[in-house]
Amino acid sequence: MSSLSTDPCLYNLNCILLPKNATSISDPTQVAHIKEVLKSNAGDSLTIGEIGGNIGKATIARIDHHEVLLTDVTFDQKPPAKLDLTVVLALPRPKVLRRLIMDMTSLGVNKLIIVNSYRTQKSYWQSPLLERIDEFVFEGLQQAIDTVPLEVELRKFFKPFVEDEFPALLREQDSAVIAHPYAARSWKSYLDATKKDHMPKVLCIGAEGGWIDYEVDLLCRQGCTPVSLGRRILRTETVVNVLLGDWLKG
């Protein structure tokens, strides 16, 4: 997993993620953030995390323009628990996808499956940003003080995915919902009926323009319940954050 080589002020590194057994930081973005945003000096403490491991603290032994040497490194806290949730997302515009991956990572989504849809432009699948998904996950982890990456998979063929793979996402007694603005049932009524004690394990969200009827019908035949957030047509980012908020409340 690589990190971003962008302006460190564009996002918050609330936790500096390190490879296993690392005793120094040499990533340019992380070094710049420590120096320019945190304004840390030798002797100061940093919140750190080991990728895939625990969270802890370290003391800066020495710092220059290219490297931060660490001492007293400890990893004594478990990362926050993941949501028991897989999000199936129709591929949106690449710049939107970056923000969505960062948000889902920060909110603790366990798995993201990015699928094709009728309203997904073919050019989106050629975007170089798809090669940088790990970077966006890394960014979201450091924002949220987490160490366990969001698992991301790509599926370019909608119908085979829904018919052949989707049923395996649902174990016995599990449920799935599809966000659809024209659904007869509201998300609130769905939660009231389940008393919020059995949240769906799969959440399907369309890109700009939403799902077409064929896609909704195909997902429903596999066990999805369509739910609506009301008559307003919302941006994909808004839908993601509103819906995931109810998982966080649990």
C-alpha positions as CSV (number, residue, x, y, z in Angstrom):
1,M,0.0,0.0,0.0
2,S,1.5,3.3,-1.0
3,S,0.8,6.8,0.4
4,L,-0.1,10.0,-1.3
5,S,2.4,12.5,-2.6
6,T,0.0,15.4,-2.3
7,D,-0.2,18.5,-0.2
8,P,-0.3,17.2,3.5
9,C,-2.8,20.0,4.3
10,L,-5.5,18.4,2.1
11,Y,-6.4,15.8,4.7
12,N,-5.7,15.0,8.3
13,L,-3.1,12.5,9.4
14,N,-4.6,11.8,12.9
15,C,-2.5,8.6,12.9
16,I,0.8,7.9,11.1
17,L,0.5,4.4,9.6
18,L,3.8,2.4,9.4
19,P,4.9,-0.9,8.0
20,K,5.6,-3.7,10.4
21,N,8.7,-3.2,12.5
22,A,9.3,0.3,11.2
23,T,11.4,2.6,13.4
24,S,11.4,5.6,11.0
25,I,9.2,7.6,8.7
26,S,10.4,8.5,5.3
27,D,7.2,8.9,3.3
28,P,7.3,12.5,2.0
29,T,3.7,13.2,2.7
30,Q,3.9,11.9,6.3
31,V,7.2,13.8,7.0
32,A,5.7,17.0,5.6
33,H,2.6,16.6,7.7
34,I,4.6,16.0,10.9
35,K,6.8,19.1,10.2
36,E,4.3,21.5,8.7
37,V,0.9,20.6,10.1
38,L,1.7,19.0,13.4
39,K,4.8,21.2,13.8
40,S,6.4,18.4,15.8
41,N,10.0,18.4,17.0
42,A,12.5,16.0,18.5
43,G,11.1,14.7,21.8
44,D,7.4,15.1,20.8
45,S,5.0,12.2,20.8
46,L,3.2,10.8,17.7
47,T,0.1,8.6,17.4
48,I,1.1,5.8,15.1
49,G,-0.4,2.6,13.8
50,E,1.0,-0.6,12.3
51,I,-0.7,-1.5,9.1
52,G,-3.1,-4.4,9.9
53,G,-2.1,-4.3,13.5
54,N,-2.4,-2.1,16.6
55,I,-2.4,1.6,17.4
56,G,0.2,3.2,19.7
57,K,2.7,5.9,20.4
58,A,6.2,6.8,19.5
59,T,8.6,9.6,20.4
60,I,10.5,11.5,17.7
61,A,14.2,10.9,18.2
62,R,15.3,13.0,15.3
63,I,13.7,14.9,12.4
64,D,14.9,16.4,9.2
65,H,13.5,17.3,5.8
66,H,13.5,13.7,4.6
67,E,13.1,11.4,7.6
68,V,11.7,11.1,11.1
69,L,13.5,8.7,13.4
70,L,11.4,7.1,16.2
71,T,12.1,5.8,19.6
72,D,10.0,4.3,22.4
73,V,7.6,2.7,19.8
74,T,4.6,0.9,21.4
75,F,1.5,-0.6,19.8
76,D,-0.8,-1.3,22.7
77,Q,-4.3,-0.4,21.5
78,K,-6.6,-2.4,19.2
79,P,-8.0,-0.6,16.1
80,P,-11.7,0.3,16.1
81,A,-14.0,-2.6,15.2
82,K,-15.2,-2.7,11.6
83,L,-18.9,-2.5,10.6
84,D,-20.4,-5.8,9.7
85,L,-21.2,-4.4,6.3
86,T,-20.5,-4.9,2.7
87,V,-21.3,-2.0,0.4
88,V,-22.0,-2.6,-3.3
89,L,-21.4,0.6,-5.1
90,A,-22.1,1.4,-8.8
91,L,-18.9,3.1,-10.1
92,P,-19.3,6.9,-10.0
93,R,-17.1,9.6,-11.4
94,P,-13.5,8.9,-10.4
95,K,-13.2,12.0,-8.2
96,V,-16.3,11.1,-6.4
97,L,-15.0,7.6,-5.9
98,R,-12.0,8.9,-4.1
99,R,-14.1,10.8,-1.6
100,L,-16.4,7.8,-1.1
101,I,-13.5,5.4,-0.5
102,M,-12.0,7.8,2.0
103,D,-15.4,8.2,3.8
104,M,-16.2,4.5,3.8
105,T,-12.8,3.7,5.2
106,S,-13.1,6.3,7.9
107,L,-16.6,5.1,8.8
108,G,-15.3,1.5,9.2
109,V,-17.0,-0.3,6.3
110,N,-15.6,-3.8,6.1
111,K,-15.8,-4.5,2.3
112,L,-16.6,-2.4,-0.8
113,I,-17.5,-4.0,-4.1
114,I,-17.5,-1.6,-7.0
115,V,-19.7,-2.7,-9.9
116,N,-20.6,-1.5,-13.3
117,S,-24.1,-0.1,-13.9
118,Y,-26.1,1.1,-16.9
119,R,-25.4,4.7,-15.9
120,T,-21.7,4.2,-15.3
121,Q,-19.8,5.7,-18.2
122,K,-17.4,3.3,-19.8
123,S,-14.6,5.8,-19.6
124,Y,-14.7,5.6,-15.8
125,W,-13.2,2.2,-15.9
126,Q,-10.1,3.5,-17.7
127,S,-9.5,6.2,-15.1
128,P,-6.0,6.1,-13.6
129,L,-7.5,6.8,-10.2
130,L,-8.7,3.2,-10.1
131,E,-5.0,2.3,-9.8
132,R,-4.8,4.5,-6.7
133,I,-7.5,2.9,-4.6
134,D,-5.0,1.7,-2.0
135,E,-3.9,5.3,-1.5
136,F,-7.4,6.5,-0.8
137,V,-7.9,3.7,1.7
138,F,-4.6,4.6,3.3
139,E,-5.8,8.2,3.5
140,G,-9.0,7.2,5.2
141,L,-7.3,5.0,7.7
142,Q,-5.0,7.8,8.9
143,Q,-7.9,10.2,9.2
144,A,-9.9,7.8,11.4
145,I,-7.0,6.4,13.4
146,D,-7.5,2.9,12.0
147,T,-5.1,0.3,10.8
148,V,-7.2,-2.4,9.0
149,P,-7.7,-1.5,5.4
150,L,-11.1,-1.5,3.7
151,E,-11.3,-4.5,1.3
152,V,-12.1,-3.3,-2.2
153,E,-13.1,-5.4,-5.2
154,L,-14.0,-4.4,-8.8
155,R,-16.7,-6.1,-10.8
156,K,-17.1,-4.9,-14.4
157,F,-20.1,-7.1,-15.3
158,F,-23.2,-6.4,-13.3
159,K,-25.5,-9.3,-14.2
160,P,-23.0,-12.1,-13.6
161,F,-22.0,-10.5,-10.3
162,V,-25.5,-10.2,-9.1
163,E,-26.6,-13.7,-10.2
164,D,-23.4,-15.6,-9.4
165,E,-21.7,-13.9,-6.5
166,F,-24.3,-11.7,-4.7
167,P,-26.2,-14.6,-3.0
168,A,-23.0,-15.7,-1.3
169,L,-22.8,-12.3,0.4
170,L,-25.8,-13.2,2.4
171,R,-25.6,-15.8,5.1
172,E,-28.7,-17.4,6.7
173,Q,-30.9,-14.7,8.3
174,D,-28.9,-11.9,6.8
175,S,-30.5,-9.1,4.8
176,A,-29.6,-6.6,2.1
177,V,-31.1,-3.2,1.1
178,I,-30.8,-1.2,-2.0
179,A,-31.0,2.6,-1.9
180,H,-33.5,3.7,-4.4
181,P,-35.3,7.1,-4.4
182,Y,-38.5,5.7,-5.9
183,A,-38.8,2.8,-3.5
184,A,-42.2,2.5,-1.8
185,R,-40.7,1.8,1.6
186,S,-38.7,4.4,3.5
187,W,-35.4,3.6,5.2
188,K,-37.0,4.9,8.5
189,S,-39.9,2.4,8.3
190,Y,-37.4,-0.4,7.5
191,L,-35.4,0.4,10.6
192,D,-38.6,0.7,12.7
193,A,-39.7,-2.7,11.6
194,T,-36.4,-4.3,12.5
195,K,-36.0,-2.3,15.7
196,K,-32.5,-1.5,14.5
197,D,-31.2,-4.7,16.2
198,H,-30.6,-6.5,12.9
199,M,-28.9,-4.1,10.5
200,P,-28.5,-5.3,6.9
201,K,-25.2,-6.9,6.0
202,V,-25.2,-5.6,2.5
203,L,-26.0,-2.1,1.2
204,C,-26.3,-1.4,-2.5
205,I,-25.9,2.2,-3.6
206,G,-26.1,3.6,-7.2
207,A,-24.0,6.2,-8.8
208,E,-25.2,9.6,-10.1
209,G,-28.6,9.0,-11.7
210,G,-29.2,5.9,-9.5
211,W,-30.0,2.4,-10.6
212,I,-32.3,1.6,-13.5
213,D,-35.4,-0.5,-13.0
214,Y,-33.8,-3.6,-14.5
215,E,-30.9,-3.4,-11.9
216,V,-33.3,-2.9,-9.0
217,D,-35.4,-5.8,-10.1
218,L,-32.3,-8.1,-10.5
219,L,-31.0,-7.2,-7.0
220,C,-34.5,-7.6,-5.5
221,R,-34.7,-11.1,-6.9
222,Q,-31.6,-12.0,-5.0
223,G,-33.1,-10.8,-1.7
224,C,-32.6,-7.0,-1.6
225,T,-35.2,-4.7,-0.1
226,P,-35.4,-1.3,-1.8
227,V,-35.6,1.6,0.6
228,S,-35.8,5.4,0.0
229,L,-34.5,8.4,1.9
230,G,-37.4,10.5,0.7
231,R,-38.4,12.3,-2.5
232,R,-35.2,14.4,-2.7
233,I,-32.6,13.2,-5.2
234,L,-29.4,13.2,-3.3
235,R,-25.7,13.0,-4.2
236,T,-24.1,9.6,-3.8
237,E,-21.8,10.9,-1.1
238,T,-24.8,12.2,0.9
239,V,-26.6,8.9,0.6
240,V,-23.5,7.0,1.8
241,N,-23.0,9.2,4.9
242,V,-26.7,9.4,5.9
243,L,-27.2,5.6,5.6
244,L,-23.9,4.6,7.3
245,G,-24.7,6.9,10.2
246,D,-27.3,4.3,11.3
247,W,-24.8,1.5,11.4
248,L,-22.6,3.7,13.6
249,K,-25.4,4.3,16.0
250,G,-25.5,0.6,16.7
